[in-house]
Amino acid sequence: MNDLRIDRLRWWHLPAVAEMETAIFGPEAWSEGLLWTELSAGNDYRAVFDGDRILGYAGTALNGDELWLNNIAVAADARRRGVARMLMDDLIERARAHEVKSVYLEVAVDNVPAQRLYDGYGFYGIGVRKNYYQHTGTDAAVMRMDL
């Protein structure tokens, strides 16, 4: 864990990220093309690297004084090692630097581990999007954290 570092995702990382997306999210995974669109739009994507290997990543979109956490994921064999916390700490630090007032996210209502992580950072529920995840019909909890 001492060699872990956070850095920006680049276009050449997208095949590995898309593969991780599929392994984690199955039919709800973002495609390599969609990830490319996110980078091209100027959205900020960061990853935790162990050498050249990506252990996890997070993407955000800044809109005025609001930040949306578009996605966050950690490889199955890297979970419970602090990777998600590294990503969350980094994005919150960057949000504060941009004078963001609120951070928003959507999380599957059945993703209890992720909800626990977000609760620990002070996120709270503000609504539910019914059938948000198209392939599974799972609802999404909309959460907000005030900075």
FENZISUL-V495888 format. One record per residue. N is the residue number from 0. D_LAST is the distance of its C-alpha to the last C-alpha in Angstrom with 2 decimals. Layout:
N;D_LAST, N;D_LAST
//
This chain:
0;28.69, 1;29.16, 2;29.78, 3;26.63, 4;24.67, 5;21.93, 6;23.09, 7;22.94, 8;25.00, 9;28.09, 10;30.61, 11;32.97, 12;30.52, 13;30.41, 14;33.57, 15;32.24, 16;28.86, 17;30.79, 18;33.03, 19;30.16, 20;28.69, 21;32.12, 22;32.55, 23;29.27, 24;28.95, 25;32.63, 26;33.35, 27;29.70, 28;29.26, 29;28.24, 30;31.28, 31;31.70, 32;32.20, 33;28.93, 34;27.11, 35;29.13, 36;28.05, 37;24.35, 38;25.07, 39;27.34, 40;24.76, 41;22.62, 42;19.95, 43;18.61, 44;20.24, 45;20.24, 46;22.53, 47;23.44, 48;27.04, 49;29.77, 50;32.34, 51;32.74, 52;31.64, 53;28.32, 54;26.99, 55;23.87, 56;21.76, 57;18.60, 58;18.27, 59;15.52, 60;16.03, 61;14.13, 62;14.88, 63;13.93, 64;10.24, 65;10.00, 66;10.59, 67;13.07, 68;14.06, 69;17.76, 70;19.29, 71;19.25, 72;22.53, 73;24.38, 74;28.18, 75;29.92, 76;31.56, 77;28.36, 78;26.41, 79;25.59, 80;25.60, 81;21.89, 82;21.73, 83;18.97, 84;16.88, 85;17.73, 86;16.58, 87;13.23, 88;12.63, 89;13.87, 90;11.90, 91;8.47, 92;10.18, 93;11.50, 94;8.47, 95;7.21, 96;10.93, 97;11.11, 98;8.60, 99;6.97, 100;5.15, 101;5.78, 102;7.65, 103;11.05, 104;14.11, 105;17.59, 106;19.47, 107;23.09, 108;23.65, 109;26.09, 110;23.87, 111;23.21, 112;22.44, 113;19.56, 114;18.24, 115;18.52, 116;16.54, 117;13.62, 118;14.04, 119;13.88, 120;10.35, 121;9.33, 122;10.13, 123;12.46, 124;15.36, 125;15.69, 126;19.08, 127;21.79, 128;23.54, 129;27.15, 130;29.14, 131;26.31, 132;27.85, 133;31.14, 134;33.39, 135;32.66, 136;31.68, 137;28.77, 138;26.05, 139;22.39, 140;19.60, 141;16.70, 142;13.37, 143;9.83, 144;6.51, 145;3.80, 146;0.00
//
